[in-house]
Amino acid sequence: MTKFHHAAVLGFGTMGAGIAQVLAQAGLEVTVFDIDETRLADGRRRMSAMLDGGVARGKLDAVERDRILDTIRATTEVADLASSDLVVEAVAEVLDTKVDVLSRVAAVVGSSTVLATNTSALAVTDIAASVPGPERVAGLHFFNPVPVMGLVEVVRGLQTSGDVVTRLLALGAQLGKVAIEAPDRPGFLVNRLLMPYLNDVIQAYDDGLASAEDIDQALELGLGYPRGPLALLDLIGLDVHQHATYSAYKSTLDPQFAPPPLLRRMVAAGRLGVKSGRGFVVGTGGAR
């Protein structure tokens, strides 16, 4: 089985920066692509901050931090990705956007290059169907924050070859993570179980079952969760959760995935959680 050596990461947002970091830490040469220099500069600052945090917590030393930063190149030119044997897409959760960028990269890389998508809400089969060489397309779903979270889901679309799945499972282990094969169904495995749970919590809060603080404390202390569900939603982003649940609902028509009314109202009001400074427990603690 051939190991990966040259990785391209598409998108230098929070997920892209985290994915680039763990790939570089594992010894791969990494090139990050984004659409303009401003996004690349923002991503570089984001990555530096994450690495500085790792140094402060004693997770890595300053020499390793500098090596990682020096290893990762950034570009706005798709042609610069031609030598990549692995591509990991981490752009917006919009099918057309993902298909467009993967198709452009597929045109310049080798025919055996693996094309992985970090989608959490879209079907890998749907993405692969519109990308040249669908047998080399798979899901590689990391969790946020990528350098900290120990799991990665490898998702096999209907077209994905067994060799691609095997190589990505081995890559997960190389990155120091537990890699599991997850089904190509809405939410894969983790989010398939998480989305209905979070929807139920939102509805329980809206129904007045308990305050946001009491709900989170009850789940943290009663079940040993490291973070309460409403604080988790604030961290994820209420708009992100709404998009994921709505995508799952459209695919299945299963009411457990339907975004609760309070979630839709809060997103419409711009109360998105940490990113906006106001959510269920961030800022004012949310509102009905």
C-alpha positions in Angstrom: 0.0 0.0 0.0 1.4 3.4 -1.1 1.6 6.1 1.5 0.8 9.7 0.7 3.6 12.2 0.4 2.3 15.5 -1.2 -1.1 16.8 0.0 -3.2 19.7 -1.2 -5.7 21.2 1.1 -8.5 23.2 -0.6 -9.7 26.1 1.6 -7.7 27.8 4.4 -10.6 28.4 6.9 -10.7 26.9 10.3 -11.1 23.3 9.1 -8.6 23.7 6.3 -5.9 25.2 8.6 -6.4 22.3 11.1 -6.2 19.7 8.4 -3.1 21.2 6.9 -1.5 21.3 10.3 -2.1 17.6 11.1 -0.9 16.5 7.7 2.3 18.5 8.0 2.8 17.2 11.6 2.7 13.7 10.1 5.5 14.4 7.7 3.5 15.2 4.5 4.4 18.1 2.3 1.4 20.4 2.2 0.1 23.0 -0.2 -3.0 25.0 0.8 -5.1 26.5 -2.0 -7.6 29.4 -1.6 -9.1 31.9 -3.9 -7.2 35.0 -3.0 -4.2 36.3 -1.0 -6.4 37.8 1.8 -7.9 34.4 2.6 -4.4 32.8 2.6 -3.1 35.4 4.9 -6.1 35.0 7.3 -5.5 31.2 7.2 -1.8 31.6 7.9 -2.6 33.7 11.0 -5.3 31.2 12.1 -2.8 28.4 11.8 -0.1 30.3 13.7 -2.5 31.0 16.5 -3.4 27.3 16.8 0.2 26.3 16.8 1.1 28.9 19.4 -1.7 27.5 21.5 -0.2 24.1 21.2 3.2 25.4 22.3 1.6 27.2 25.3 -0.1 23.9 26.3 3.1 21.9 26.0 1.7 19.8 23.1 4.6 20.7 20.8 7.8 22.8 21.0 8.7 26.0 19.2 11.1 24.1 16.8 8.2 21.8 15.7 5.9 24.8 15.3 8.3 26.6 13.0 8.9 23.4 11.0 5.2 23.0 10.4 4.8 26.6 9.3 7.8 26.3 7.0 6.5 23.0 5.5 3.1 24.4 4.5 3.0 26.4 1.2 0.1 28.5 0.1 -1.2 29.3 -3.4 -4.0 30.8 -5.4 -3.0 28.8 -8.5 -4.6 25.4 -9.1 -1.6 24.5 -11.3 0.6 24.5 -8.2 -1.2 21.4 -6.9 -0.2 19.2 -9.8 2.3 17.0 -7.9 -0.2 16.2 -5.1 -1.1 12.5 -4.5 -3.8 13.5 -2.0 -6.3 16.3 -2.2 -8.5 17.2 0.8 -11.3 19.6 0.1 -12.5 21.9 3.0 -14.5 24.6 1.3 -18.1 25.8 1.8 -20.8 23.2 2.4 -22.4 23.8 -1.0 -22.5 21.0 -3.5 -21.7 23.1 -6.6 -18.8 24.8 -4.9 -17.2 21.5 -3.8 -17.7 19.9 -7.3 -16.3 23.0 -9.0 -13.0 23.1 -7.0 -12.5 19.4 -7.0 -13.1 19.2 -10.8 -10.6 22.0 -11.4 -8.0 20.3 -9.3 -8.8 16.9 -10.8 -7.8 18.3 -14.2 -4.2 19.1 -13.1 -3.3 16.2 -10.8 -2.5 12.6 -11.7 -5.2 10.1 -12.5 -4.3 8.1 -9.3 -4.5 11.1 -7.0 -7.0 10.6 -4.2 -9.7 13.3 -4.0 -11.1 13.5 -0.4 -14.0 15.8 0.7 -14.3 16.9 4.3 -18.1 17.4 3.9 -20.2 16.8 7.0 -23.6 17.2 5.3 -23.5 16.2 1.7 -23.5 12.8 0.1 -20.0 11.7 -1.1 -21.8 9.8 -3.9 -23.3 13.0 -5.2 -20.0 14.8 -5.1 -18.2 11.9 -6.8 -20.8 11.7 -9.6 -19.8 15.1 -10.9 -16.0 14.8 -10.5 -13.7 13.2 -13.1 -12.5 9.8 -11.8 -15.3 9.2 -9.3 -13.7 6.0 -8.1 -10.9 8.1 -6.4 -13.3 10.3 -4.5 -14.1 9.6 -0.8 -15.1 11.4 2.3 -12.4 12.2 4.9 -14.4 13.9 7.7 -12.4 15.5 10.4 -13.8 17.1 13.5 -13.2 20.6 14.9 -10.7 21.4 16.3 -8.8 19.1 13.9 -5.5 18.9 15.8 -7.3 18.0 19.1 -10.1 15.7 18.1 -9.1 12.0 17.8 -11.5 10.7 15.2 -11.7 10.8 11.5 -14.5 9.2 9.4 -13.6 7.7 6.0 -16.7 7.6 3.8 -17.1 5.3 0.8 -19.3 6.6 -1.9 -21.0 4.1 -4.2 -18.2 4.7 -6.8 -15.2 4.8 -4.3 -12.6 2.1 -4.9 -11.6 -0.2 -2.0 -8.0 0.8 -2.4 -8.8 4.4 -1.8 -10.7 3.6 1.4 -7.8 1.4 2.6 -5.3 4.1 2.0 -7.3 6.8 3.8 -7.9 4.5 6.8 -4.1 4.0 7.0 -3.6 7.8 6.7 -5.9 8.4 9.7 -3.7 6.1 11.8 -0.6 7.9 10.4 -2.1 11.2 11.7 -2.5 9.7 15.1 -6.2 9.5 14.9 -8.7 6.6 15.1 -10.1 6.2 11.6 -13.4 4.4 11.1 -15.3 3.7 7.9 -18.7 5.4 8.0 -21.7 5.0 5.7 -22.5 7.5 3.0 -25.8 8.6 4.6 -26.8 12.0 6.0 -24.4 12.8 8.8 -22.4 9.7 8.2 -22.1 8.1 11.7 -21.3 10.8 14.4 -23.4 13.6 13.0 -26.2 11.1 12.2 -26.5 10.5 15.9 -25.6 14.0 17.0 -28.0 16.1 14.9 -31.3 14.6 16.2 -30.0 14.9 19.8 -29.1 18.6 19.4 -32.4 19.3 17.8 -34.2 17.7 20.7 -32.2 19.8 23.1 -33.1 23.0 21.3 -36.8 22.1 21.3 -36.6 21.2 25.0 -35.1 24.6 25.8 -37.7 26.3 23.6 -40.5 24.4 25.5 -39.2 25.8 28.8 -38.0 22.5 30.2 -35.0 24.2 31.8 -32.6 27.1 31.4 -29.7 26.9 29.0 -27.3 26.8 31.9 -29.2 24.0 33.7 -29.5 21.9 30.5 -25.8 22.1 29.8 -24.8 21.5 33.4 -27.2 18.5 33.6 -25.7 16.8 30.5 -22.1 17.6 31.6 -22.5 16.3 35.2 -25.2 13.7 34.6 -23.6 12.0 31.6 -20.0 13.1 31.9 -20.0 15.1 28.6 -17.1 17.5 28.4 -19.3 20.3 27.0 -23.0 20.9 27.2 -25.1 20.6 24.0 -26.1 24.3 23.8 -22.5 25.4 24.3 -21.5 22.9 21.7 -24.0 24.4 19.3 -22.6 27.9 19.9 -19.1 26.5 19.1 -20.3 24.7 15.9 -22.2 27.7 14.7 -26.0 27.7 14.7 -26.0 28.4 11.0 -23.8 25.4 10.4 -26.0 23.1 12.4 -29.1 24.5 10.6 -27.5 23.8 7.2 -26.5 20.3 8.1 -29.8 19.3 9.6 -31.8 20.8 6.7 -29.6 18.9 4.2 -30.3 15.7 6.1 -34.0 16.5 6.2 -34.2 17.1 2.5 -32.4 13.8 1.8 -34.5 11.7 4.1 -37.7 13.6 4.9 -37.2 12.3 8.4 -38.7 14.8 10.9 -36.0 14.2 13.5 -33.6 16.1 11.2 -35.9 19.1 10.6 -34.3 22.3 12.1 -36.4 23.4 15.1 -38.2 26.7 14.8 -36.1 28.4 17.5 -32.9 27.5 15.6 -34.3 29.0 12.4 -35.3 32.2 14.3 -31.9 32.6 16.0 -30.1 32.1 12.7 -32.3 34.7 11.0 -31.5 37.1 13.8 -27.8 36.6 13.4 -27.4 34.9 16.7 -24.9 32.2 15.5 -23.0 31.4 18.6 -19.3 32.1 19.2 -18.7 33.5 15.7 -21.3 36.3 16.2 -20.8 36.7 20.0 -24.4 35.7 20.8 -26.1 32.3 20.9 -27.6 30.0 23.5 -25.0 30.5 26.2 -22.6 33.0 24.5 -23.4 36.7 25.1 -26.8 37.1 26.6 -27.4 33.4 26.8 -29.9 33.4 23.9 -33.5 34.3 23.8 -36.8 32.8 23.0 
